[in-house]
Amino acid sequence: MLKEKINKLESTCVPLPIENVDTDQIIPARFLTATTREGFGENLFRDWRYMKDGISINNTFILNNPVYSGKVLVTGKNFGCGSSREHAVWAIYDYGFRVVISSFFADIFMNNAINNGLLPVRLPEEVVHNLIQIILKDPETRVKINLEQQTIEIPGSEEPIHFEINRYKKECLINGFNDIDYLLNIKDKILKYEESKVMEG
């Protein structure tokens, strides 16, 4: 099963106003030696979080600013482009994020995210831009996400904003299922269907 179920979440956010963030920037290739999901968070955005010597902390990078924290990462469009490495999602999840908000995600990254319990929320570009500006001005800004209703409440919006997600993947996230868990959960229905087909034959 997935580590956590996702349905309702309220959290502060970390703003990352950068477009075209690729998977090598999310987790550099030299850190892909491990085969388990744990431990990747410490190297999330490694080359941005540290100076060229690999030791000194880059105090200008947003993740190194203790003012910003939370389970939601809000970033520029075309997030997760580049190679299809699943480790990028592992790093984001292991760091502590459970939701990533952007105006556009690379398809492979989006599928990898959902399959690993990370919810990608796609919103209009203007909405994402405004949300980033609000968070930069007020780090205590909180968003409320309701996966069941497929809505997000953000400051400045009169009504909750709807977002799209595959119905099957939505059910998996809400129940903490991976694909195998889902099939096991409907095992009885599958058996009954097979039995009916045998009877018909």
C-alpha positions, -999 to +999 in steps of 0.1 A: +000+000+000+010+036-003+024+052+028-004+076+034-040+082+023-048+116+009-082+132+010-084+164+029-053+184+036-047+219+050-012+233+050+011+262+046+031+262+013+066+264-001+068+287-032+092+278-060+086+304-087+107+286-113+095+272-147+106+241-165+120+224-134+133+190-148+139+158-129+176+162-129+172+194-110+148+177-086+172+149-079+206+149-097+215+117-115+245+110-091+221+102-063+201+075-081+221+046-068+196+036-041+166+014-051+144+021-021+124+052-017+138+064+016+166+089+020+161+108-013+146+139+005+180+151+018+191+155-018+160+171-032+171+201-053+206+193-041+225+215-066+202+245-058+202+240-020+241+239-018+269+260-033+292+246-059+314+231-032+285+208-024+289+216+013+280+252+019+243+260+021+229+283-005+209+307+018+192+323-012+173+291-022+138+290-009+140+255+007+168+268+029+146+296+042+130+284+075+102+310+070+086+288+044+074+253+053+045+229+047+033+199+028+025+218-004+050+229-030+037+256-054+058+259-085+060+273-121+047+256-152+061+225-169+072+209-136+089+175-137+100+176-173+131+158-186+139+121-179+112+098-165+131+089-133+107+079-105+133+090-080+122+126-085+089+119-069+105+098-042+127+128-033+098+152-031+077+128-010+106+119+013+113+156+019+077+159+033+056+173+005+023+156-002+009+180-029+026+198-058+007+227-074+016+239-109-001+251-141+014+222-161+031+189-153+051+166-175+028+135-182+053+109-169+060+129-137+023+133-131+017+095-134+048+087-112+035+112-086+001+097-083+014+062-083+036+071-053+011+090-032+020+125-043-010+146-055-003+169-085-028+197-086-030+215-119-045+250-118-047+279-143-013+297-147-027+330-134-040+313-103-007+296-096+012+329-101-010+348-078-008+321-051+030+322-053+030+359-048+006+356-018+028+330-002+060+351-007+043+380+010+028+359+038+045+326+046+016+317+069-007+314+040-026+281+041-045+262+014-072+236+019-074+207-005-103+183-008-095+154-031-130+138-028-145+171-040-115+178-063-113+214-049-087+237-034-094+267-013-068+295-016-068+330-002-083+356-025-107+332-042-144+336-035-151+300-042-131+267-041-113+260-073-119+227-091-091+206-104-091+175-126-078+140-117-083+105-131-112+089-113-093+056-108-062+073-095-083+095-072-098+064-056-063+049-051-050+080-034-080+084-011-077+047+000-039+045+000-039+019-027-013+011-053-025-008-084-021-042-068-040-031-037-068-019-058-072-052-076-070-071-043-097-048-030-121-057-058-110-094-059-145-107-050-161-086-078-135-100-103-142-136-092-180-131-095-176-116-129-154-145-140-179-170-126-207-153-145-188-156-177-182-193-171-219-198-165-227-179-197-203-201-216 
